[in-house]
Amino acid sequence: MSTKNINSDSIMNTYGRKDVVFEKGSGVWLYDDAGNKYLDFVAGVAVNCLGHSHPAIVDTMKSQVENLIHVSNIYWTQSQLDLGEKICKESGLSSAFFCNSGTESLEAAMKIARKFGKAKSDDKTKIVVLEKAFHGRTIGALSLTWNEKYKKPFGPLVDNIVAVPLNDTEGLKDIMDENVCAIIMEPIQGEGGIYNSSQTFIETARAMADTYDALLIFDEVQCGMGRTGYLFAHQLYDVKPDVLCLAKGLGAGMPIGAVVVNARADVLVPGDHGSTFGGNPLACATGNTVMDIIGEASFLDQVKSVSAYLIESFNALNEKYDFLKEIRGSGLILGVETKYKSAEIIEKALEEGLLLIGAGENTVRIIPPLVISKEEIDIFIDKFEKILLALS
């Protein structure tokens, strides 16, 4: 643990922070101010897809800072043009809007959905979301989020939003009507416990959006950008959305978000939306480097290979002790449900030099940097075994 006296009076009390001050990182490791070493399985909450201080990211940022950090979106910059082209080419969509975060990408998507619907009918404003969903903490994005503990203190929120359970295809069919302007969903739910959409449910959502002339919006803020072993999570299902929301791993630590649309969802015009810092040259240059690295087939194949090795290791651990109830997710976004409280595991892990985060009362979220090796997986499993044994 850190040795410094942490005086946090000047920081608003919005996080239950751990008493550790980090000073540097390299790859999948972080180091605190006392020189202690931690294996990072949080990755900035799925942000640091290339780990800490990746040489290509460092070089890109140094080079860009020396030339141009920010200009207004009144003008063009080459890094923004290049990143838009790469994302559209790889996603099969047609145009992108850049912002600073996942929450902002969802806000833009909501505005797109409402404008799309109201162009057809003043009543076409209903948005369908999923139970257990998490889409952000601003008033708009919070309105799409399921958990009442996040929402109750801040009402009234945006209205005309209805929810169905994940993978309830009949429930989705029943709730659809001509007044629905959009279905918004995470292909793999993150904060809600790491739950995969079924192939049938994803295909049904696509079909219902088409039938009722609504937009299908995928929130891939956490599950996208290579985390499933595919560049975009919807490629795991071979179902394309009308609108794609990205952030987190897109900047590998640099704040950036994006909402990407196809031609039918390309409804915004000058004056409808904006972002002062969105798409600035530094963020977009970093995003271009991220896309170049994680877009390579060999990189994505490695994510799949390491994921399979990690799941095999979990299964072997469970055969020894029967600690685990269920392993959910895909690639390197996994939820491991155990017999123990996730908060207890996380606290014990910190003592063992391992950083973990929860996704529900008994589920530990596994979201390490995508560059993690099998040797580092072995280190993790050894630590995880020791932690669970200490709690048993």
C-alpha positions in Angstrom: 0.0 0.0 0.0 1.0 3.6 -0.4 3.0 5.3 2.2 1.8 8.9 1.6 -0.8 10.5 3.7 -3.7 10.8 1.3 -5.4 14.2 1.8 -8.5 13.9 -0.4 -10.4 17.0 1.0 -10.1 18.8 -2.3 -11.5 15.9 -4.4 -15.3 15.4 -4.4 -16.4 12.3 -2.7 -17.8 10.4 -5.7 -15.7 7.2 -5.6 -15.0 4.7 -2.8 -11.3 4.8 -3.6 -8.7 2.4 -2.4 -5.8 3.8 -0.3 -3.2 3.5 -3.0 -1.5 6.1 -5.1 -0.2 4.9 -8.4 2.8 6.5 -10.0 3.7 4.5 -13.1 2.8 1.5 -15.2 4.3 -0.8 -17.7 2.3 -3.4 -19.7 -0.1 -5.2 -17.4 1.6 -3.9 -14.2 1.1 -0.8 -12.1 3.5 0.6 -9.4 2.5 2.6 -6.4 4.4 5.4 -4.7 6.0 2.9 -2.3 7.3 0.8 -5.2 4.8 -2.0 -4.8 3.9 -3.9 -7.9 0.3 -4.8 -8.9 -1.1 -7.0 -11.7 -3.8 -4.9 -13.3 -7.0 -6.8 -14.2 -9.0 -3.6 -14.2 -7.2 -1.8 -17.0 -8.8 1.5 -16.2 -12.2 -0.3 -16.4 -11.5 -1.8 -19.9 -9.8 1.4 -21.1 -6.1 0.4 -21.2 -6.5 -2.1 -23.9 -2.8 -1.9 -24.8 -1.7 -1.9 -21.2 0.3 0.9 -19.6 2.9 3.1 -21.4 2.7 1.1 -24.7 5.6 2.3 -26.8 3.5 3.0 -29.9 1.0 5.1 -27.8 3.7 7.0 -26.1 5.4 7.8 -29.4 2.2 8.8 -31.0 1.2 11.2 -28.2 4.7 12.7 -28.0 4.7 13.4 -31.8 1.2 14.8 -31.8 1.7 17.1 -28.8 4.7 18.6 -30.5 2.6 19.6 -33.5 -1.1 20.1 -32.5 -3.2 19.3 -29.5 -6.5 21.1 -30.2 -8.3 23.2 -32.7 -12.0 23.8 -33.0 -14.3 21.5 -35.0 -15.0 24.5 -37.2 -11.9 23.2 -39.0 -10.6 19.8 -40.3 -7.7 17.9 -38.9 -6.1 14.9 -40.6 -6.1 12.7 -37.6 -9.9 13.0 -37.2 -10.4 12.4 -40.9 -8.2 9.3 -40.7 -9.9 7.9 -37.6 -13.3 8.4 -39.0 -12.4 6.6 -42.2 -10.8 3.6 -40.3 -13.8 3.1 -38.0 -16.3 3.4 -40.8 -14.4 1.0 -43.0 -14.0 -1.7 -40.2 -17.6 -1.3 -38.9 -19.3 -1.1 -42.3 -21.1 2.1 -41.1 -20.9 5.4 -42.9 -20.0 8.3 -40.6 -18.8 9.1 -37.1 -19.1 11.8 -34.5 -16.4 12.1 -31.9 -16.8 13.1 -28.3 -14.9 12.5 -25.1 -16.5 9.5 -23.3 -19.0 6.6 -23.5 -21.7 8.5 -21.7 -21.4 11.3 -24.3 -21.6 8.8 -27.2 -24.9 7.4 -25.7 -26.2 11.0 -25.3 -25.5 11.6 -29.0 -27.2 8.3 -29.9 -30.3 9.2 -28.0 -30.6 12.5 -29.8 -30.1 10.7 -33.1 -32.8 8.2 -32.2 -35.3 10.9 -31.1 -34.7 13.0 -34.2 -35.0 9.9 -36.5 -38.3 9.0 -34.9 -39.8 12.5 -34.8 -39.1 12.9 -38.5 -41.7 10.2 -39.0 -44.2 11.0 -36.3 -44.3 13.2 -33.2 -45.3 10.1 -31.2 -42.3 8.0 -32.4 -40.1 8.7 -29.3 -40.2 5.5 -27.3 -36.8 3.9 -26.6 -36.5 0.2 -25.6 -33.6 -0.8 -23.3 -32.7 -3.9 -21.4 -32.9 -4.8 -17.7 -29.5 -4.8 -16.0 -28.2 -2.4 -18.6 -25.7 0.4 -17.7 -25.2 3.2 -20.2 -23.7 6.1 -18.2 -24.3 8.7 -15.5 -25.5 11.8 -17.2 -29.3 12.5 -17.0 -29.9 11.1 -20.5 -27.6 8.1 -20.3 -28.8 7.4 -16.8 -32.4 7.2 -18.1 -31.3 4.2 -20.1 -29.7 2.5 -17.1 -31.5 -0.1 -15.2 -30.3 0.0 -11.6 -32.5 2.3 -9.5 -29.8 3.1 -7.0 -28.0 5.1 -9.7 -31.2 6.8 -10.8 -33.5 7.5 -7.9 -31.7 10.6 -6.4 -31.7 12.4 -9.8 -35.2 12.2 -11.1 -37.2 13.0 -13.0 -35.2 11.5 -15.9 -35.9 11.3 -19.6 -39.3 9.7 -20.1 -40.8 7.2 -22.6 -38.1 4.6 -22.0 -39.2 1.0 -21.4 -37.2 -2.1 -20.5 -37.3 -5.8 -21.2 -35.1 -8.6 -19.8 -32.0 -9.6 -21.8 -32.6 -12.6 -24.1 -36.4 -12.4 -23.7 -37.3 -12.5 -27.4 -41.0 -12.7 -26.8 -40.9 -9.8 -24.3 -39.1 -7.7 -26.9 -41.6 -8.6 -29.6 -44.5 -7.7 -27.2 -43.1 -4.3 -26.3 -42.5 -3.2 -29.8 -44.9 -0.9 -31.6 -44.9 1.9 -34.2 -43.9 4.5 -31.6 -40.5 2.9 -30.9 -37.7 5.0 -32.4 -34.8 2.8 -31.1 -33.6 -0.3 -29.3 -30.5 0.4 -27.3 -28.5 -2.5 -25.9 -25.1 -3.8 -24.9 -24.2 -7.0 -26.9 -22.5 -8.1 -23.7 -23.7 -6.4 -20.5 -20.8 -5.1 -18.4 -21.8 -3.4 -15.1 -24.9 -5.6 -15.0 -22.8 -8.8 -14.4 -21.2 -9.7 -17.8 -24.1 -11.4 -19.6 -24.0 -12.3 -23.3 -26.9 -11.6 -25.6 -28.0 -14.8 -27.3 -27.7 -15.1 -31.0 -31.5 -15.4 -31.3 -32.1 -12.3 -29.2 -29.6 -10.2 -31.2 -31.2 -11.3 -34.5 -34.7 -10.6 -33.1 -33.7 -7.1 -32.1 -32.4 -6.5 -35.6 -35.6 -7.9 -37.1 -37.8 -5.8 -34.7 -36.0 -2.6 -35.5 -36.4 -3.3 -39.2 -40.1 -4.2 -38.8 -41.0 -1.1 -36.8 -38.7 1.3 -38.7 -36.6 1.9 -35.5 -32.9 2.2 -35.0 -30.8 -0.6 -33.5 -28.2 1.0 -31.3 -25.3 -1.1 -29.8 -23.5 0.2 -26.8 -20.0 -1.3 -27.2 -18.3 1.2 -24.9 -17.0 -1.6 -22.7 -17.3 -4.8 -24.8 -16.0 -3.3 -28.1 -12.5 -2.4 -29.4 -11.1 -6.0 -29.5 -12.2 -7.1 -26.1 -14.2 -10.1 -27.4 -11.5 -11.1 -29.8 -13.3 -9.2 -32.6 -12.7 -5.6 -33.3 -16.3 -4.8 -32.6 -18.5 -7.0 -30.3 -21.4 -7.2 -32.9 -19.0 -9.0 -35.2 -19.2 -11.9 -32.8 -22.8 -12.2 -33.8 -22.6 -11.1 -37.4 -25.4 -8.6 -36.8 -24.8 -5.0 -37.8 -26.4 -2.1 -35.8 -27.6 1.2 -37.3 -25.7 3.1 -34.6 -22.5 2.0 -32.7 -21.3 3.7 -29.5 -17.6 3.4 -28.7 -15.2 4.8 -26.1 -12.9 3.3 -23.4 -10.4 1.2 -25.4 -10.6 3.4 -28.5 -8.1 5.8 -26.8 -6.1 3.2 -24.8 -6.1 5.7 -21.9 -6.7 9.0 -23.9 -10.3 10.2 -23.4 -12.3 9.7 -26.6 -15.7 8.5 -27.6 -17.5 8.0 -30.9 -21.0 7.4 -32.2 -21.0 5.8 -35.6 -24.0 5.6 -37.9 -25.2 4.1 -41.1 -26.9 6.2 -43.8 -30.5 5.9 -42.5 -29.3 7.0 -39.0 -27.2 9.9 -40.4 -29.8 12.6 -39.4 -27.8 15.3 -37.5 -27.0 18.5 -39.3 -25.0 21.6 -38.3 -26.4 23.0 -35.1 -27.9 19.7 -33.9 -25.0 18.5 -31.8 -21.4 19.3 -30.9 -18.5 18.7 -28.6 -15.8 21.3 -27.9 -13.0 18.8 -27.2 -14.5 15.9 -29.2 -12.3 14.6 -32.0 -9.3 16.8 -31.1 -6.0 15.9 -32.8 -4.3 14.3 -29.8 -7.2 12.0 -29.0 -7.7 11.0 -32.7 -4.0 10.4 -33.3 -4.0 8.1 -30.4 -7.2 6.4 -31.7 -5.6 5.8 -35.0 -2.7 4.0 -33.5 -5.0 1.9 -31.4 -7.0 0.9 -34.5 -3.8 0.0 -36.4 -2.7 -2.3 -33.6 -5.8 -4.0 -32.4 -7.3 -4.2 -35.9 -4.7 -6.7 -37.0 -6.0 -10.3 -37.3 -3.0 -11.6 -35.4 -3.7 -9.4 -32.4 -7.4 -10.4 -32.3 -6.4 -14.1 -32.6 -4.1 -13.7 -29.6 -7.0 -12.3 -27.6 -9.0 -15.3 -28.4 -6.1 -17.7 -27.6 -5.4 -16.0 -24.2 -9.1 -16.0 -23.4 -9.4 -19.8 -24.1 -6.3 -20.3 -21.9 -7.8 -18.2 -19.1 -11.1 -20.0 -19.2 -9.3 -23.4 -19.1 -7.4 -22.2 -16.1 -10.6 -21.2 -14.3 -12.1 -24.6 -15.0 -9.0 -26.3 -13.7 -9.1 -24.2 -10.6 -12.8 -25.1 -10.1 -12.1 -28.8 -10.4 -9.7 -28.5 -7.5 -11.9 -26.4 -5.2 -15.4 -25.9 -6.6 -15.1 -22.2 -5.9 -16.8 -20.9 -9.1 -20.5 -20.9 -9.9 -20.4 -19.6 -13.5 -18.1 -18.0 -16.1 -19.8 -15.6 -18.5 -18.7 -13.4 -21.3 -16.4 -13.6 -24.3 -12.8 -12.9 -25.1 -11.3 -10.8 -22.3 -14.5 -9.5 -20.9 -15.5 -12.2 -18.5 -17.6 -12.4 -15.4 -16.6 -15.0 -12.8 -19.4 -15.7 -10.3 -18.1 -17.2 -7.1 -19.4 -18.3 -3.7 -18.0 -15.2 -2.1 -18.8 -11.5 -2.1 -17.0 -9.7 -4.9 -16.1 -6.9 -2.5 -14.3 -9.3 -0.2 -12.3 -10.8 -3.2 -11.4 -7.3 -4.4 -10.1 -6.2 -1.0 -8.1 -9.4 -0.5 -6.7 -9.1 -4.1 -5.3 -5.7 -3.4 -3.4 -7.1 -0.5 -2.0 -9.7 -2.9 -0.9 -7.2 -5.5 -3.8 -7.9 -7.8 -6.3 -5.3 -9.0 -9.9 -6.5 -9.6 -13.3 -4.9 -10.0 -16.8 -6.3 -9.5 -19.9 -6.6 -11.6 -22.5 -7.5 -9.1 -22.6 -8.9 -5.6 -20.8 -12.2 -6.3 -19.3 -11.6 -9.7 -15.7 -10.5 -10.4 -15.1 -8.7 -13.7 -12.1 -9.9 -15.7 -11.0 -7.1 -18.0 -7.2 -7.1 -18.2 -5.2 -5.3 -20.9 -5.6 -7.2 -24.2 -1.8 -7.5 -24.4 -1.7 -9.9 -21.4 0.4 -13.1 -21.9 -0.3 -16.7 -20.9 2.6 -16.4 -18.4 0.8 -13.4 -16.8 -2.4 -15.4 -16.8 -0.6 -18.0 -14.7 0.5 -15.4 -12.2 -3.1 -14.2 -12.0 -4.5 -17.7 -11.4 -2.0 -18.3 -8.7 -3.0 -15.1 -6.9 -6.7 -15.8 -7.5 -6.4 -19.3 -6.0 -4.6 -17.9 -2.9 -7.3 -15.3 -2.4 -10.2 -17.8 -2.7 -8.4 -20.2 -0.3 -8.0 -17.4 2.2 -11.8 -16.7 2.0 -12.9 -20.3 2.2 
